[in-house]
Each structure stands twice: as structure tokens, then as C-alpha cells.
Amino acid sequence: MGCMSWDRTENRYLGRYTSSMMQFAMRGFTAVLIACASLQSVSHAQTPAESLMTRVREAKSPVRGKDLGTTAGLEVSIRWNGDIASPTLRNISATPVAVGEVVLFDIEHDLAPETRFYGEGLQMLAQTAGTLALPEDVGEYPDRSHYRLPEPEGFRRVYGVCVLEPQGGVAPTSAVHGTVVAAFTSCHRFVGAFDVSPTRLRAIIDCEDLVLQPGDSWTLESFILQRGDSHGALLDSLAREIARAHPRTSYPAPPTGWCSWYCFGPRVTAKDVLDNLAAMKADFPELTFVQIDDGYQPTMGDWLDTGPGFGGQPVENILAEIRAQGREPAIWVAPFIASPDSRVLREHPDWFVQGDDRKPLSSDRVMFGGWRLGPWYVLDGTNPAVLAHFESLFRVMREKWGVRYFKLDAIFWGMMHGGLRHNAMRTRVEAYRDGMTAIRRGAGDDAYILGCNHPIWPSLGLIDGSRSSLDIERNWRSVSRTGRENLLRGWQNGALWWNDPDTIVQTGLAPSEARFHATLVAATGGAVLAGDDLSRLPRNKVPVIQALSKPTGVAAKFRDLSLSHGVIPLEKGHTRHAMFNWSDEPREFVLSFSSGKLPRIRDFWDGTPLEVVASPDESTVVIRVDPHDARLLDVHE
């Protein structure tokens, strides 16, 4: 039988399960451990958020196997230090055990159905928002469907972080009361996830059926549980804890530049690049990088070979011209993937993740097969030959091509689930992190590494920039969708890495929607890359790109998940207010300031001063925002 004990001297939980069935074969089962459960007695005076906190910390259920009677002796301990929990798993039996997942807690909660909800995806294109009763996908490519990751029936699974905002009063838009943030603060070896339903919350660590030997133990990923009145402040606290486990890279400021993809796609030519270089020289001296975004390679995987782009000339020629004209070249690479016709797949099939037939496994057999020149095959980061290949590839691009900005796309494939790897004792997270570490060795410590279509938590400490939304398109649906994706991740900017909100586009949008999009980019505080053909940019749009060419590095802070009013703190006495009207009706915002010296308020985009009405107690300004529009105001107090 199982038992759960509470060790008050060490402030930790101990869960044990011993079985007489230790003769089961090492690979004959997958252990699912559950360290959680019902609360002994929770004070009726507690709010639902307080109750949830108590139930997690006092959970005392037995540890049991996924299938009763099939689990060998395992011990889970969770040591709490303030809000931080450090779990450990130990095999106390005499038999090796293949461990599937550790369920750290599994509790009932008293949160109302209208409780707002936010959770990350495992990969960049997935996020969840909405409410407990009606969760909604923020992005269009969910983990559970597009990438075919498992999700338990009756639950929505999110990864890394889960924010719960109980609503006060009777209206869903009332003030937040007792926001709870549960999150994993590390991702060295295992993926951590949260399963959320209208009545239950649980946290799991995916151990990938890795074998734990007798007497051995694993340090699992740490997690944090905290409560407060502002989700922004709680996420700032989370970012600080993550940075302790995964110190961020040292790239000093968010980069600026121009990207070829959003006006030319894979058919970009040398003339296209040269025309935009000329426009940058004339109007945009502070845009530094010129990003060749796809189109130069013959196929996925053969990155050093010459393709049909640029008139058949090697891409390094145009990179040299970019440097000659005083700009920095940047290049798009998808290092973990290869197309079926690629030379690297043909010459080195043993470098790839294998199927049961011991042949390279096509990714479309287990997940999304890729968006161009697919289906893709996946280079195996546990193979030393692949790591040497990555290091050599990026050293050539850095030392011979002069590139120090690398946009790494489709790198989620580096931790593709399924298949057989060269080293079966390394997890998918380790395979990905080992590959990325080899890439950094070749690119150099001072290079800018941008993760795109990447696994979010497994990338901690490895990348300088993180794409924070799907590709932008020139329509309101895309502007609003990618806007939410970016703002939900604003807390990561400058704390974990520099966010990349995708390019700023001003052509093809209605004036209000173009202003909304520009305000969104400003509110992220992250990288700014122009996505229009600058050589044909309307003159009235030039000042917008110029104004964004000096990113603050500071993201707007929002009090709640409505993402309506964000404040960008700059120098003392100077803030920038971003107000977004996501709706189809006009909306008014009221800014209030303490009485005394009247603040000076100007519109960021056109410099128009706003009238401030003073009273004995406070000064106010009423801001009317049209549908699908936004205002960005500079406030000096």
C-alpha cells in the first residue's frame, strides 16, 4: 500500500509506494506518480485563491501507479522554500523503473467558471486564454491538435506557466481579486505542464519513460506558487526566479532592422535587398540589420549550398554587400530540419531521429510535417556528429559570411516527440538544449540568436530573442490575434530574452488598424524589424518606422488579462500609456493623477497635447478610442 508523510523538520512531502511486483520488466510499464490531493480542512474564510494555495501545499494523497499493481518502489519528495518547490524522485526499489510522468499535485479548486485563465504552449505558436469554463486558443496552431501532443480528456493542458484571475463583483470585467500564478521555474531536462479544468488543477512533469535505476534519484524541475493582486507583478516575480535557474544571455538591447519575408517571401532577389538598403540609408539610419529570411538555400538542410535565389549567386555575396553599405547581415536558418531531397539527409541518414524501422523518421508521422519543402526530417541533438555539424555550420556563417544575427526557425522539431534517438538516456529537452548549445559555440557568444517556432520553456537561457507571435498578416484578424499573443508574453521581454513581436507593417491596413499595430509593437518593448518594402513605403508612414527605430526595451505592464490599458515605465516621472480598443464599438479610458502639478500629456505618434482637467483631489484626462484603434500617450508628471 502507499503512504504519504509530512516532515515538518525538513518542510517537505514524502510520497512512497512499494510493490511486491518488482519483477516486472524494466520497459514493461510506465510509472505515473501522483503527489497531491484533498485538503484536510480549509477555513471557510479563505477566498478561492487562498484555498487553492493551501490545497496545493497541504496535498497528502498516496503515490500510485497509472495501472494499480504495476509500480515498483518510488519516492517523491517536494521541498518548499517560501513560494518555491523543489521536487525529487528516487527509486528505492531493487528494480529499474521506466517513469512516464510525475503528477506533483492534483486538487479540486473552488474557482468560479468565469475565472480568467492564461497558459503558455509548449511551442511558440500555442497559448491559451479565456476562462476556466470557456478556454480559448490564442494562437491558431495548438499543441494538442496541430503538433499532436497528448492532452487528458476533460482538461486543457498548458506548459510552463498557468495564471488564474478570479473576478470580483458580478461582472467578468470587475477588479481582479487574488490572482494565482503557478509556474515551473526551470526546464533543464523535463517538460512541466498544468492540466486545468473547471473543477481541477494539476501539475505534471513528463519523464518520457526514462529509466530510473535502483538507488538513483532525479532532481526534477522546480516550480513556484504565488498569489497577489496584479498578474503583471506576479509574472515579474516569476521571471526573476526563472533567471536564477537559467541566467539570460547578455545581448545588450533589442535589435532593429528590416526583414525580407513579409514583402518578398522565398522569392527575394538581390535587387530587392539593394533597393531596401538604399531606402534605409535615406530614411532609416537607426535600422541596423538586414535579415535575409529564407529563399537563399536550395532546400531545407543544405544551408551552405547555393540555391536559385539571388539569380543563382551565392548568398554570401549579398551579405558582403550589406556589410559594405554599413549595415549588419542577418540570416534565417532552420538547423534541426531537412527536406526529403536534401543532401544532408541523403549523405548522413544516421544523423536523424529514427523510426522503429531504424530509418529516418518523417515528422508528419508523429506531428506537423512542416510548412514548406516537407515533410521534414529531424536532426538528432543526442548524436555527437550532429553537434559537430551544427557547430561547424554556424562557424562558417559567422566567420566566413560575417553574420552575427541568426533567426532560427522550426527549432521545435529539435525536441520532436516520438522516434528513436542516438542516446536513449537523453530526454527530448536535453537533445534540443544540446543542439542549441552547439549552435551557440559556432555562432559565438556575442551573436544574436533569435528563437522562432521554438519550444518556449526548453529555450530558457539559450536564446537572445524570442518570437512572441505568429506571422503578421495585413488584416484586422491577424493584427488583433498576434497582438494578444505578444502582449500576453510582454512579461518575458528584458527578463528572459528580448521579445520579437514580428515585423511592423503599415501598408495594406486601415489607418486605425495600422496605428493599433504600431502601438502594439511599441508596447512590447522588444525588437523592431520593418516588414514593408521600404523602397515603396508611403511617405506618411516613414515617421512611424522612425519613431519605432529606438525600442525602449521595456514592455507595457497590464493589471489584468483584459490587455486594455498598459503602462510603460521609462525614466522617473515619465511613463507611456498604451490603450487598446479590441472591440467594434468606441471606448473611453480615464487617466487619473494625484492633485498638484499637472502632468503633460502628448500623443506619441503626432505630438498633439491633450487637455488635462484639474480638481482639488485629482487631475484627469478622458481618452476616446475608436474601434480597432489604439492610443499611445507620453505622460510627464
C-alpha positions as CSV (number, residue, x, y, z in Angstrom):
1,M,0.0,0.0,0.0
2,G,1.1,3.6,-0.4
3,C,1.5,6.2,2.2
4,M,2.2,10.0,2.3
5,S,4.0,11.6,5.2
6,W,4.6,15.3,6.2
7,D,8.1,16.0,7.5
8,R,7.8,19.3,9.5
9,T,11.5,19.5,10.3
10,E,12.5,19.5,6.7
11,N,9.4,21.2,5.4
12,R,8.7,18.7,2.7
13,Y,6.4,16.0,1.5
14,L,7.4,12.4,1.2
15,G,5.4,10.0,-1.0
16,R,6.2,6.3,-1.1
17,Y,4.9,3.3,-2.9
18,T,6.3,-0.2,-2.6
19,S,5.1,-3.2,-4.5
20,S,5.6,-6.9,-4.5
21,M,5.6,-6.9,-8.3
22,M,9.1,-5.6,-8.7
23,Q,9.8,-8.5,-11.1
24,F,8.1,-6.6,-13.9
25,A,10.5,-5.9,-16.8
26,M,12.2,-2.5,-16.9
27,R,10.4,-1.4,-20.0
28,G,7.2,-3.2,-19.4
29,F,5.3,-0.3,-17.9
30,T,5.3,3.5,-17.5
31,A,5.0,4.8,-13.9
32,V,2.7,7.7,-13.2
33,L,3.3,9.2,-9.8
34,I,0.8,11.5,-8.1
35,A,1.8,13.6,-5.2
36,C,-1.3,15.6,-4.4
37,A,-4.8,15.6,-3.1
38,S,-7.6,16.6,-0.9
39,L,-7.2,19.2,1.8
40,Q,-7.8,18.1,5.5
41,S,-9.7,21.2,6.4
42,V,-9.7,24.6,4.7
43,S,-11.0,27.6,6.5
44,H,-14.3,28.8,5.1
45,A,-12.9,32.3,5.5
46,Q,-10.4,31.7,2.7
47,T,-11.0,33.1,-0.7
48,P,-11.0,30.5,-3.6
49,A,-7.4,31.7,-4.5
50,E,-6.2,31.2,-0.9
51,S,-7.9,27.9,-0.7
52,L,-6.2,26.7,-3.9
53,M,-2.8,27.8,-2.5
54,T,-3.5,25.8,0.7
55,R,-4.7,22.7,-1.1
56,V,-1.6,22.5,-3.2
57,R,0.8,22.9,-0.3
58,E,-1.0,20.5,2.0
59,A,-1.8,17.8,-0.5
60,K,-1.2,14.4,1.1
61,S,-2.6,11.7,-1.2
62,P,-0.9,8.4,-1.8
63,V,1.5,7.8,-4.6
64,R,0.1,5.3,-7.0
65,G,0.8,3.9,-10.4
66,K,-1.0,4.5,-13.6
67,D,-2.1,0.9,-13.5
68,L,-2.7,-0.5,-10.0
69,G,-0.1,-3.1,-9.0
70,T,2.4,-2.3,-11.7
71,T,4.6,0.4,-10.0
72,A,7.9,-0.5,-8.3
73,G,9.2,1.4,-5.3
74,L,9.5,5.1,-5.9
75,E,9.8,8.1,-3.6
76,V,8.7,11.6,-4.4
77,S,9.8,14.5,-2.1
78,I,8.9,18.1,-2.5
79,R,10.9,20.6,-0.5
80,W,9.3,24.1,-0.1
81,N,11.4,27.2,0.4
82,G,8.9,30.1,0.6
83,D,7.0,30.0,-2.7
84,I,9.4,27.7,-4.5
85,A,9.1,24.0,-4.5
86,S,11.9,21.6,-5.4
87,P,10.8,18.1,-6.2
88,T,13.0,15.0,-6.3
89,L,12.2,11.5,-7.5
90,R,14.1,8.4,-6.1
91,N,14.0,4.7,-6.9
92,I,14.1,2.9,-3.6
93,S,13.5,-0.5,-5.1
94,A,15.9,-3.1,-6.5
95,T,14.4,-2.9,-10.0
96,P,14.9,-0.3,-12.8
97,V,11.7,1.7,-13.4
98,A,10.6,3.4,-16.6
99,V,9.0,6.6,-15.4
100,G,6.2,8.2,-17.5
101,E,5.2,11.3,-15.6
102,V,5.2,12.7,-12.1
103,V,2.0,14.4,-11.1
104,L,3.1,16.9,-8.5
105,F,-0.3,17.9,-7.3
106,D,-3.9,17.1,-8.4
107,I,-6.5,19.1,-6.5
108,E,-10.1,20.3,-6.7
109,H,-10.4,24.1,-6.7
110,D,-13.3,26.5,-5.8
111,L,-12.6,29.0,-8.6
112,A,-15.7,30.3,-10.4
113,P,-16.2,29.3,-14.0
114,E,-15.6,32.9,-15.2
115,T,-12.1,32.9,-13.7
116,R,-9.8,34.3,-16.4
117,F,-7.1,32.0,-17.5
118,Y,-3.7,32.2,-19.3
119,G,-1.2,29.5,-20.0
120,E,1.7,29.0,-22.3
121,G,2.1,26.4,-25.1
122,L,5.0,24.0,-25.3
123,Q,5.8,25.6,-28.7
124,M,5.7,29.2,-29.7
125,L,2.5,29.1,-31.7
126,A,0.3,27.9,-28.9
127,Q,-1.2,29.9,-26.0
128,T,-4.4,29.6,-24.0
129,A,-6.6,32.3,-22.6
130,G,-10.4,32.8,-22.0
131,T,-11.9,31.4,-18.8
132,L,-12.0,28.2,-16.9
133,A,-15.4,27.5,-18.4
134,L,-14.5,28.6,-21.9
135,P,-10.8,28.3,-22.5
136,E,-9.7,29.6,-25.9
137,D,-6.7,29.1,-28.2
138,V,-5.0,32.5,-28.7
139,G,-2.8,31.1,-31.5
140,E,-4.0,29.1,-34.4
141,Y,-1.7,26.1,-34.0
142,P,-2.5,24.4,-30.7
143,D,-0.1,21.8,-29.2
144,R,-2.9,19.2,-28.9
145,S,-4.0,19.3,-32.5
146,H,-1.5,20.8,-34.8
147,Y,1.5,19.3,-33.1
148,R,-0.4,16.3,-31.8
149,L,0.8,16.5,-28.2
150,P,-1.3,14.4,-25.8
151,E,-4.0,16.2,-23.6
152,P,-6.0,14.4,-21.0
153,E,-9.7,14.2,-21.6
154,G,-11.7,16.9,-19.8
155,F,-8.6,19.2,-19.3
156,R,-6.8,21.9,-21.1
157,R,-3.1,21.3,-20.9
158,V,-0.7,24.3,-20.8
159,Y,3.0,24.4,-20.3
160,G,5.4,26.3,-18.1
161,V,3.0,28.8,-16.6
162,C,-0.6,29.0,-15.6
163,V,-2.2,32.3,-14.5
164,L,-5.7,32.2,-12.8
165,E,-7.6,35.5,-12.3
166,P,-10.7,35.1,-10.1
167,Q,-13.1,38.0,-10.9
168,G,-14.6,40.2,-8.1
169,G,-18.1,41.6,-8.2
170,V,-20.8,40.4,-10.5
171,A,-19.3,41.4,-13.9
172,P,-16.4,39.5,-15.6
173,T,-14.6,42.8,-16.1
174,S,-14.6,43.7,-12.4
175,A,-11.5,44.1,-10.4
176,V,-9.2,41.1,-10.0
177,H,-9.2,39.5,-6.6
178,G,-6.4,37.2,-5.7
179,T,-4.6,36.3,-8.9
180,V,-2.7,33.0,-8.7
181,V,0.4,32.1,-10.7
182,A,1.6,28.5,-10.8
183,A,4.7,28.0,-13.0
184,F,7.8,25.9,-13.5
185,T,11.0,27.9,-12.9
186,S,13.4,25.6,-14.7
187,C,13.5,23.4,-17.7
188,H,16.9,21.7,-17.7
189,R,15.8,18.1,-18.5
190,F,12.0,17.7,-18.3
191,V,8.9,19.4,-19.6
192,G,6.5,20.7,-16.9
193,A,2.8,21.2,-17.6
194,F,-0.5,22.1,-16.0
195,D,-3.8,20.4,-16.6
196,V,-6.8,22.8,-16.0
197,S,-10.5,22.1,-15.8
198,P,-13.5,24.0,-14.4
199,T,-13.1,22.0,-11.2
200,R,-9.5,20.7,-11.0
201,L,-5.9,21.8,-11.3
202,R,-2.9,19.5,-11.5
203,A,0.8,19.8,-12.3
204,I,2.8,17.2,-14.1
205,I,6.4,16.6,-15.2
206,D,6.9,14.5,-18.3
207,C,9.7,12.0,-17.7
208,E,9.4,10.4,-21.2
209,D,9.6,6.8,-20.0
210,L,13.2,7.4,-19.0
211,V,14.6,4.6,-16.8
212,L,15.5,5.4,-13.2
213,Q,18.0,2.9,-11.8
214,P,17.7,1.3,-8.3
215,G,19.0,3.7,-5.7
216,D,19.3,6.6,-8.1
217,S,17.4,9.9,-7.9
218,W,16.5,12.7,-10.2
219,T,16.2,16.4,-9.4
220,L,13.0,17.4,-11.1
221,E,12.1,20.9,-12.4
222,S,11.4,23.4,-9.7
223,F,8.1,25.3,-9.6
224,I,6.6,28.4,-7.9
225,L,3.1,29.0,-6.5
226,Q,2.3,32.6,-5.6
227,R,-0.8,34.9,-5.2
228,G,-1.2,38.7,-5.5
229,D,-3.4,41.5,-6.8
230,S,-1.6,42.1,-10.1
231,H,-0.8,39.5,-12.6
232,G,1.9,41.8,-14.0
233,A,3.8,41.9,-10.7
234,L,3.5,38.2,-10.2
235,L,4.9,37.5,-13.6
236,D,7.8,39.8,-12.9
237,S,8.5,37.8,-9.8
238,L,8.3,34.6,-11.9
239,A,10.8,36.0,-14.4
240,R,13.3,36.7,-11.6
241,E,13.0,33.2,-10.3
242,I,13.5,31.7,-13.8
243,A,16.6,33.9,-14.3
244,R,18.1,32.3,-11.2
245,A,17.8,28.8,-12.8
246,H,18.5,30.0,-16.4
247,P,20.6,33.2,-16.4
248,R,19.6,35.2,-19.5
249,T,22.1,35.9,-22.3
250,S,23.9,39.2,-22.4
251,Y,22.8,40.7,-25.7
252,P,22.5,44.4,-24.6
253,A,19.5,45.7,-26.4
254,P,16.6,44.7,-28.7
255,P,17.8,44.8,-32.3
256,T,16.3,46.8,-35.2
257,G,16.3,46.3,-38.9
258,W,14.4,45.2,-42.0
259,C,13.1,41.7,-42.9
260,S,12.7,40.4,-46.5
261,W,9.9,37.8,-45.9
262,Y,6.8,40.0,-45.5
263,C,7.1,41.7,-48.8
264,F,9.1,39.2,-50.9
265,G,8.9,35.7,-49.3
266,P,11.1,33.0,-50.6
267,R,11.4,34.8,-54.0
268,V,13.5,37.6,-52.7
269,T,16.3,38.8,-55.1
270,A,19.5,40.7,-54.7
271,K,17.8,43.8,-56.3
272,D,15.1,43.7,-53.6
273,V,17.7,43.8,-50.9
274,L,19.7,46.5,-52.5
275,D,16.6,48.7,-53.0
276,N,15.8,48.4,-49.4
277,L,19.4,49.1,-48.4
278,A,19.1,52.4,-50.3
279,A,15.8,53.3,-48.5
280,M,17.4,52.5,-45.1
281,K,20.3,54.8,-45.9
282,A,17.9,57.6,-47.0
283,D,15.3,57.4,-44.2
284,F,16.2,54.9,-41.5
285,P,19.7,55.3,-40.2
286,E,18.9,53.5,-36.9
287,L,17.7,50.3,-38.5
288,T,20.8,48.1,-38.1
289,F,20.2,44.6,-39.5
290,V,19.1,43.4,-42.9
291,Q,17.5,39.9,-42.5
292,I,17.5,37.5,-45.4
293,D,14.5,35.5,-44.4
294,D,14.5,32.3,-46.4
295,G,14.9,31.9,-50.2
296,Y,18.7,31.6,-50.5
297,Q,19.1,27.8,-49.9
298,P,18.3,25.1,-52.5
299,T,16.3,23.1,-49.9
300,M,15.9,22.7,-46.2
301,G,19.0,21.4,-44.6
302,D,21.6,22.3,-47.2
303,W,22.3,25.8,-45.8
304,L,25.7,26.3,-47.2
305,D,24.8,25.4,-50.8
306,T,23.7,27.9,-53.4
307,G,20.0,27.9,-54.4
308,P,18.2,29.6,-57.2
309,G,17.6,32.8,-55.2
310,F,19.6,36.0,-55.9
311,G,19.9,35.0,-59.6
312,G,21.9,31.8,-58.6
313,Q,24.7,33.7,-57.0
314,P,25.8,32.6,-53.5
315,V,24.0,34.4,-50.7
316,E,27.4,35.4,-49.2
317,N,27.8,37.9,-52.0
318,I,24.8,39.9,-50.9
319,L,25.8,39.6,-47.3
320,A,29.1,41.1,-48.1
321,E,27.3,44.0,-49.9
322,I,25.1,44.6,-46.8
323,R,28.3,45.0,-44.8
324,A,29.9,47.2,-47.4
325,Q,26.9,49.6,-47.1
326,G,27.3,49.9,-43.4
327,R,24.6,47.5,-42.2
328,E,24.7,44.2,-40.5
329,P,23.6,41.0,-42.3
330,A,21.2,38.6,-40.6
331,I,20.1,35.3,-41.9
332,W,17.2,32.8,-41.5
333,V,18.2,29.2,-40.7
334,A,16.2,26.1,-39.6
335,P,19.0,24.0,-38.3
336,F,17.1,20.9,-36.9
337,I,15.2,20.1,-40.1
338,A,15.9,18.7,-43.6
339,S,13.8,18.2,-46.7
340,P,13.4,14.7,-48.3
341,D,15.6,15.8,-51.2
342,S,18.3,17.3,-49.1
343,R,22.0,16.3,-49.5
344,V,22.4,16.1,-45.7
345,L,19.7,13.5,-45.4
346,R,21.0,11.5,-48.3
347,E,24.6,11.5,-47.1
348,H,24.0,11.2,-43.4
349,P,20.8,9.2,-42.7
350,D,22.3,8.1,-39.3
351,W,22.2,11.7,-38.1
352,F,18.4,11.8,-37.9
353,V,15.8,10.7,-35.4
354,Q,14.9,7.1,-36.4
355,G,11.6,5.2,-36.7
356,D,11.1,1.7,-35.5
357,D,12.5,0.5,-38.8
358,R,15.8,2.2,-38.0
359,K,15.3,4.6,-40.9
360,P,15.0,8.5,-40.6
361,L,11.5,9.3,-39.3
362,S,9.4,11.7,-41.2
363,S,8.0,14.3,-38.8
364,D,4.5,14.1,-40.3
365,R,4.1,10.6,-38.9
366,V,4.1,11.9,-35.3
367,M,3.3,15.7,-35.6
368,F,3.1,18.6,-38.0
369,G,5.3,17.8,-41.1
370,G,6.4,21.3,-41.9
371,W,5.0,24.2,-44.0
372,R,7.4,24.3,-47.0
373,L,9.6,21.8,-48.8
374,G,8.5,19.0,-46.5
375,P,7.8,16.6,-44.9
376,W,10.7,17.4,-42.7
377,Y,13.2,15.0,-41.1
378,V,14.8,15.9,-37.8
379,L,18.5,16.0,-36.9
380,D,19.2,14.3,-33.6
381,G,20.8,16.5,-31.0
382,T,21.9,13.5,-28.9
383,N,24.3,12.4,-31.7
384,P,27.8,13.9,-31.4
385,A,28.2,14.0,-35.1
386,V,25.1,16.3,-35.4
387,L,26.5,18.6,-32.7
388,A,29.8,18.8,-34.6
389,H,27.8,19.6,-37.8
390,F,25.8,22.4,-36.0
391,E,29.0,24.0,-34.6
392,S,30.8,23.9,-38.0
393,L,27.7,25.2,-39.9
394,F,27.4,28.3,-37.7
395,R,31.1,28.9,-37.5
396,V,31.2,29.2,-41.3
397,M,28.2,31.6,-41.3
398,R,29.9,33.7,-38.6
399,E,33.5,33.7,-39.7
400,K,33.2,33.4,-43.5
401,W,29.8,35.0,-44.1
402,G,30.2,37.7,-41.4
403,V,26.8,37.0,-39.9
404,R,26.2,37.7,-36.2
405,Y,22.3,37.7,-36.2
406,F,20.7,34.3,-36.7
407,K,16.9,33.8,-36.9
408,L,16.5,30.1,-36.0
409,D,13.1,28.8,-37.2
410,A,11.3,25.5,-36.8
411,I,13.6,24.6,-33.9
412,F,10.7,23.0,-32.0
413,W,11.4,20.0,-34.3
414,G,14.6,19.6,-32.3
415,M,12.6,18.1,-29.5
416,M,10.0,16.2,-31.6
417,H,8.2,13.5,-29.6
418,G,8.3,10.0,-30.9
419,G,11.1,8.2,-32.7
420,L,14.4,6.7,-31.5
421,R,17.5,8.8,-30.7
422,H,21.2,8.0,-30.7
423,N,21.4,8.3,-26.9
424,A,18.3,6.9,-25.3
425,M,19.3,8.3,-21.9
426,R,18.9,11.9,-23.0
427,T,15.4,13.5,-23.0
428,R,13.9,15.4,-25.8
429,V,14.6,18.6,-23.8
430,E,18.3,17.7,-23.5
431,A,18.5,16.8,-27.2
432,Y,17.2,20.3,-28.1
433,R,19.3,22.1,-25.5
434,D,22.5,20.2,-26.5
435,G,21.9,21.1,-30.1
436,M,21.3,24.8,-29.3
437,T,24.4,24.9,-27.2
438,A,26.5,23.6,-30.1
439,I,24.9,26.2,-32.4
440,R,26.0,28.9,-29.9
441,R,29.5,27.6,-29.9
442,G,29.7,28.0,-33.6
443,A,27.9,31.4,-33.8
444,G,29.9,33.0,-31.0
445,D,28.9,34.2,-27.5
446,D,28.2,37.7,-28.9
447,A,25.9,36.6,-31.7
448,Y,22.2,37.4,-31.5
449,I,20.2,34.1,-31.5
450,L,16.5,34.5,-32.2
451,G,14.2,31.6,-31.5
452,C,11.2,31.2,-33.8
453,N,8.7,28.4,-33.8
454,H,10.6,27.2,-30.8
455,P,9.8,25.4,-27.6
456,I,9.3,28.2,-25.1
457,W,10.4,26.8,-21.7
458,P,13.2,24.5,-23.1
459,S,14.7,27.6,-24.7
460,L,15.3,29.3,-21.4
461,G,18.9,30.7,-21.1
462,L,19.7,29.6,-24.7
463,I,18.4,32.4,-26.9
464,D,18.8,36.2,-27.0
465,G,15.4,36.8,-28.7
466,S,12.1,35.0,-28.7
467,R,9.5,35.4,-31.4
468,S,6.3,36.1,-29.4
469,S,3.6,35.7,-32.0
470,L,2.6,34.0,-35.2
471,D,3.5,35.8,-38.5
472,I,1.7,39.1,-39.0
473,E,-0.7,39.5,-41.9
474,R,-2.2,42.7,-43.3
475,N,-5.7,42.4,-41.8
476,W,-7.5,43.1,-38.5
477,R,-7.9,39.5,-37.6
478,S,-4.2,38.9,-37.7
479,V,-3.4,42.3,-36.0
480,S,-5.7,41.5,-33.1
481,R,-4.7,37.9,-32.8
482,T,-0.9,38.4,-32.9
483,G,-1.4,41.5,-30.7
484,R,-2.8,39.3,-27.9
485,E,-0.1,36.7,-28.3
486,N,2.6,39.4,-28.0
487,L,1.1,41.3,-25.0
488,L,0.4,38.1,-23.1
489,R,4.2,37.4,-23.3
490,G,5.2,41.0,-22.5
491,W,6.5,40.0,-19.1
492,Q,9.2,37.9,-20.7
493,N,10.8,40.9,-22.5
494,G,14.0,42.1,-21.0
495,A,13.8,39.5,-18.2
496,L,14.2,36.1,-20.1
497,W,15.2,37.5,-23.5
498,W,14.2,40.3,-25.9
499,N,10.8,39.6,-27.3
500,D,10.3,39.8,-31.1
501,P,6.7,40.8,-31.9
502,D,7.3,40.1,-35.6
503,T,7.7,42.8,-38.1
504,I,6.0,46.2,-38.1
505,V,3.8,46.5,-41.2
506,Q,2.0,49.7,-42.2
507,T,0.8,49.0,-45.7
508,G,-2.4,47.1,-46.5
509,L,-4.1,48.1,-43.2
510,A,-6.8,50.6,-42.4
511,P,-5.3,53.8,-40.7
512,S,-6.8,52.9,-37.3
513,E,-5.6,49.3,-37.5
514,A,-2.1,50.4,-38.7
515,R,-1.9,52.6,-35.6
516,F,-3.2,49.8,-33.4
517,H,-0.4,47.5,-34.8
518,A,2.3,50.2,-34.3
519,T,1.1,50.8,-30.8
520,L,1.3,47.0,-30.1
521,V,4.9,46.8,-31.3
522,A,5.8,49.8,-29.1
523,A,4.1,48.2,-26.1
524,T,6.2,45.0,-26.4
525,G,9.4,47.0,-25.9
526,G,11.2,44.4,-28.0
527,A,12.8,44.1,-31.4
528,V,11.7,46.2,-34.3
529,L,12.1,45.0,-37.8
530,A,10.3,46.7,-40.7
531,G,8.3,44.3,-42.8
532,D,7.2,46.6,-45.7
533,D,9.1,47.2,-48.9
534,L,10.9,50.4,-47.6
535,S,11.7,51.5,-51.1
536,R,7.9,51.9,-51.8
537,L,6.8,52.9,-48.3
538,P,4.3,55.8,-48.4
539,R,5.9,59.0,-47.0
540,N,3.3,59.4,-44.3
541,K,4.4,56.0,-42.9
542,V,8.1,56.9,-42.7
543,P,7.7,58.7,-39.3
544,V,6.1,55.7,-37.7
545,I,9.0,53.4,-38.6
546,Q,11.4,56.1,-37.5
547,A,9.6,56.5,-34.1
548,L,9.9,52.8,-33.5
549,S,13.6,52.6,-34.5
550,K,14.6,53.2,-30.9
551,P,12.9,50.5,-28.9
552,T,12.7,51.2,-25.2
553,G,13.4,47.6,-24.1
554,V,10.6,48.0,-21.6
555,A,7.2,46.2,-22.1
556,A,3.9,47.6,-21.1
557,K,2.6,46.3,-17.8
558,F,-1.1,45.3,-17.6
559,R,-3.0,44.9,-14.4
560,D,-5.1,42.1,-15.8
561,L,-5.7,39.8,-18.7
562,S,-8.1,42.2,-20.5
563,L,-4.9,43.8,-22.0
564,S,-6.7,47.1,-22.4
565,H,-4.5,49.6,-20.7
566,G,-0.8,49.1,-20.3
567,V,1.8,51.4,-18.7
568,I,5.4,51.5,-19.9
569,P,7.6,52.8,-17.1
570,L,10.5,54.9,-18.5
571,E,12.7,57.4,-16.6
572,K,11.5,58.9,-13.4
573,G,8.3,60.9,-13.9
574,H,7.9,59.7,-17.5
575,T,5.5,56.9,-18.5
576,R,4.0,55.8,-21.7
577,H,0.3,54.7,-21.7
578,A,-0.9,52.2,-24.4
579,M,-4.7,52.0,-24.6
580,F,-6.2,49.3,-26.9
581,N,-9.8,49.1,-28.1
582,W,-10.2,45.5,-29.2
583,S,-13.9,45.9,-29.8
584,D,-16.2,47.0,-32.6
585,E,-17.6,50.0,-30.5
586,P,-15.9,53.2,-29.3
587,R,-14.5,53.2,-25.8
588,E,-13.4,55.8,-23.3
589,F,-10.4,55.5,-21.0
590,V,-9.9,57.8,-18.0
591,L,-6.4,58.6,-16.7
592,S,-6.3,59.9,-13.2
593,F,-3.4,61.6,-11.4
594,S,-3.0,63.0,-7.9
595,S,-3.6,66.7,-7.5
596,G,-0.7,69.1,-7.6
597,K,1.5,69.6,-10.6
598,L,-0.5,68.9,-13.8
599,P,1.0,66.2,-16.0
600,R,2.0,67.0,-19.5
601,I,0.4,64.5,-21.9
602,R,1.1,64.3,-25.7
603,D,0.1,61.8,-28.3
604,F,3.2,59.7,-29.1
605,W,2.5,59.5,-32.8
606,D,1.7,63.1,-33.8
607,G,2.8,65.1,-30.7
608,T,-0.6,66.6,-30.1
609,P,-1.0,67.8,-26.5
610,L,-4.0,66.6,-24.5
611,E,-6.1,68.7,-22.2
612,V,-5.9,67.8,-18.5
613,V,-8.9,68.7,-16.2
614,A,-7.8,69.6,-12.7
615,S,-9.9,69.3,-9.5
616,P,-8.8,69.7,-5.8
617,D,-8.3,66.0,-5.5
618,E,-7.1,64.7,-8.8
619,S,-6.3,65.5,-12.4
620,T,-8.0,63.5,-15.2
621,V,-8.0,63.1,-18.9
622,V,-10.6,61.2,-20.9
623,I,-9.3,59.4,-23.9
624,R,-11.8,58.3,-26.6
625,V,-10.5,55.4,-28.7
626,D,-12.3,54.3,-31.8
627,P,-13.0,50.6,-32.7
628,H,-9.9,48.7,-33.7
629,D,-7.8,51.6,-32.7
630,A,-5.2,52.4,-30.0
631,R,-3.6,55.5,-28.4
632,L,-0.1,55.8,-27.2
633,L,0.5,58.7,-24.8
634,D,3.6,60.2,-23.4
635,V,3.0,61.3,-19.8
636,H,5.4,63.6,-17.8
637,E,4.4,64.2,-14.2
